[in-house]
Amino acid sequence: MPDTTQTLNIIQYNVNKSRNRVMTSMFKSLNPEEHHILAVQEPWRNPQMPTTSRPPNYHLIYPMSKETRVCFYVSKAIDHNKWETTEHSPDLVTLTIQSGDRTLHIHNCYNPPPKLLTSRSLATLQLLPQALERPGEHLLVGDFNLHHPSWGGTLLPTQHTLADDLIEAVAQGNMELILPQGTVTWRSNNSMSTLDLSFASPGIAERVLQCQPCEELDSDSDHVPIITSIETTIPQQPDHPAQPQWRKANWEKVREHLKHRLGRLSQDDLLDLGESDRRQANELEALDERVVLLQTIIQDTIRDTIPLVKPSRWIRTGWSDECTESVKRARRARRKWMAYGSQETYVSYRQAVNEKKRQIKRDSMLGWRQAVADIMRDPTKI
């Protein structure tokens, strides 16, 4: 499929190290044809190995470290030959996408919270200048854990000393803040702040269609997911060819088709393959011709009688209608709590979240058991 000018959507989200409450719920709300890139901060860590959750419709880019706090998910709808990653540290990873004559670097950053407002420990910030000097266009997203009026608004009572270092780093990279000033990206109890930020180089900033909270993917983290949409050319993964849908085959029709086609091939017809222009051919060549003819008849029969199905990239294993409804209830309860802020609405919200976690856990377990049972019956499905 050729590249087409369309919207590239990047989701940034601090999932607060939660698998069932946040990540699983978020993944089931994603459409790989629409949500192309996920820049995740503080992902859940698998206690057995350095990895995290792996949805089937996305490629996972996860630094092989026990200290990893950032990762990327890239939709399988994007041509995997057109992108690569650079791991600067467990807290800073760059995804580079080549689209035509444009090179786009998307930097996913997590800056740990400074212990003091006046702290001068650069942590992840010291790696930014080198990452931002690479040729091409740049988009910097992540959780920076820094207060400053430049993004928090003029009513912000405090600011971190390190925020000046971040401002200097993005200024040297000729980047500007594209998230509207004062956007709330973090909430906890009655507190709220702007901790998650998005910066872009001029070539990207002029093509940004939106950079704002994405309520449809909110999955009960204390951070708010942010969507950045850029008008650009997306290198698309070639479509998988349609496959015969054997389970829906009309075998009576198949038999009639084969009977008709094979009935026209008398023994003399088969023997004629060795006559005329191939009169001098040896018996093996004549046999090869007969096999090719029979294969052609079989393939034609499959094409004419077996319905085709196009494999979908959007696979939702281990997910039921009950999961969908529980996610909707939790989001409604969260919006009601944020609107009224009462103890009653908070209790209702927590109850809805806990029920959502239980439902997702039950369905994920049943989905896994079903997958194992299918593999036991048909090992090729592994």
PyMOL commands that set and color helices and strands:
alter all, ss='L'
color gray80, all
select helices_A, chain A and resi 19-28+80-82+123-132+149-152+162-172+202-205+215-217+246-248+251-263+267-272+276-278+283-305+321-340+343-377+379-381
alter helices_A, ss='H'
color red, helices_A
select strands_A, chain A and resi 4-14+37-41+58-61+70-75+83-89+92-99+102-110+137-143+176-177+186-188+191-193+196-200+208-213+226-234+243-244+308-309
alter strands_A, ss='S'
color yellow, strands_A
deselect
rebuild
show_as cartoon
